[in-house]
Amino acid sequence: MTTTADTTWVAVCPLADLAVERGAAALLGDVQVALFRLADGTVHAVQQLDPFSGANVMSRGIVGTRGGEPTVAGPMYKQVYSLRSGLCLDPVGYEPRPGHEPVLVTYPVDVRGGVVHVGAAR
C-alpha cells in the first residue's frame, strides 16, 4: 500500500490473475470492488454493489461496449454502466433501490510492475 496526496493505493493482485473481459471481486479494506481487464489492456474498477438489486455482484457482469465506451451489464437486471464514468447508460425500465443513485462508484487503477493497484480516497 502506498499513499499520495489524496489517494491510498492498494496492491490488489497480479495483472496476470485477471482474465480478459471477465470480472473479479476484490476488497479495499471493507469495501468490495469489481475489477475488469479489457482486451486493450486497461483495467477498470467499480463498486461491487449493484444499485438496482442491492447485491454485491457487479464482477459477474457482462463486459461490452456502447459507441466505443467500455461497459458492464449488471448480472441481475442487465442495466448497462460505463466502466469509465460509472454512469448508468441503460436502466432497462427499472429504478434503483431507494437511497441509491443509478451510478457505480469508480476507482482509479494503476498497473505497476505487473501488479494492479486500486486507489481509494483517504
C-alpha positions in Angstrom: 0.0 0.0 0.0 1.3 3.5 -0.9 -0.2 6.9 -0.3 -0.3 10.0 -2.5 -1.8 13.4 -1.7 -5.5 12.3 -1.7 -5.3 8.6 -2.5 -4.2 5.4 -0.8 -3.1 2.9 -3.4 -3.8 -0.8 -2.6 -2.0 -3.6 -4.4 -4.8 -5.9 -5.3 -3.5 -8.7 -7.5 -1.1 -9.6 -10.3 -2.4 -8.4 -13.7 -1.9 -11.9 -15.0 -4.6 -13.1 -12.5 -7.3 -11.1 -14.2 -8.9 -12.9 -17.2 -9.5 -10.6 -20.2 -13.1 -9.3 -20.4 -14.1 -11.1 -17.2 -14.7 -9.6 -13.8 -13.1 -10.3 -10.5 -14.0 -9.2 -7.0 -11.6 -7.6 -4.5 -11.6 -6.0 -1.1 -10.2 -2.5 -0.4 -10.3 -2.6 3.4 -14.0 -3.3 3.9 -15.2 -2.1 0.5 -15.9 -4.6 -2.2 -14.8 -3.6 -5.8 -15.2 -5.2 -9.2 -12.2 -5.3 -11.5 -12.4 -5.7 -15.2 -9.4 -6.2 -17.5 -10.3 -5.3 -21.1 -8.9 -6.6 -24.4 -6.9 -3.3 -24.9 -5.0 -4.0 -21.7 -6.7 -1.4 -19.5 -8.2 -2.3 -16.1 -11.2 -0.6 -14.6 -12.6 -0.8 -11.0 -16.1 0.0 -9.9 -18.2 -0.7 -6.8 -19.3 -4.4 -6.4 -22.7 -3.3 -5.1 -25.4 -3.3 -7.8 -27.6 -0.2 -7.1 -30.7 -1.8 -8.6 -30.6 -5.2 -6.8 -28.6 -4.4 -3.7 -26.4 -7.5 -4.3 -22.6 -7.5 -4.4 -22.5 -9.0 -7.9 -21.1 -6.5 -10.4 -17.9 -8.5 -11.0 -20.2 -11.2 -12.6 -21.5 -8.7 -15.1 -21.1 -8.9 -18.9 -18.4 -6.8 -20.4 -19.1 -5.0 -23.7 -19.1 -1.6 -25.4 -21.6 1.1 -26.4 -20.4 3.5 -29.0 -16.7 2.8 -28.2 -17.4 3.2 -24.4 -16.4 0.1 -22.3 -19.4 -1.1 -20.4 -20.6 -3.7 -17.9 -24.1 -5.0 -17.8 -25.3 -5.9 -14.3 -25.9 -9.6 -13.9 -29.3 -9.2 -12.1 -31.4 -6.9 -14.2 -29.0 -6.1 -17.0 -28.5 -2.3 -16.5 -25.6 -1.1 -18.6 -22.9 1.0 -17.0 -19.9 2.9 -18.3 -16.7 1.4 -16.9 -15.1 4.9 -17.2 -17.6 7.1 -15.5 -19.9 4.6 -13.7 -23.0 6.2 -15.3 -26.0 4.0 -16.0 -26.4 4.1 -19.8 -29.5 1.9 -19.9 -31.7 1.3 -16.8 -33.9 -1.2 -18.8 -37.1 0.2 -17.2 -36.0 -0.3 -13.6 -35.4 2.2 -10.8 -32.5 1.9 -8.4 -33.2 0.8 -4.8 -34.4 3.7 -2.5 -31.5 5.7 -1.4 -29.2 4.6 -4.3 -28.3 6.5 -7.4 -28.2 4.8 -10.8 -24.4 5.1 -10.9 -21.4 3.0 -9.9 -18.6 4.4 -7.9 -15.4 4.2 -10.0 -11.9 3.8 -8.6 -8.6 4.8 -10.2 -6.4 1.9 -11.3 -2.7 1.8 -11.9 -0.7 -1.2 -13.1 2.9 -1.1 -11.8 5.4 -3.9 -12.3 2.6 -6.3 -13.4 0.6 -5.6 -10.2 -2.9 -4.0 -10.2 -3.2 -1.1 -7.7 -6.6 0.4 -6.9 -6.9 3.9 -5.4 -9.1 4.6 -2.5 -9.9 8.1 -1.2 -8.0 8.8 2.1 
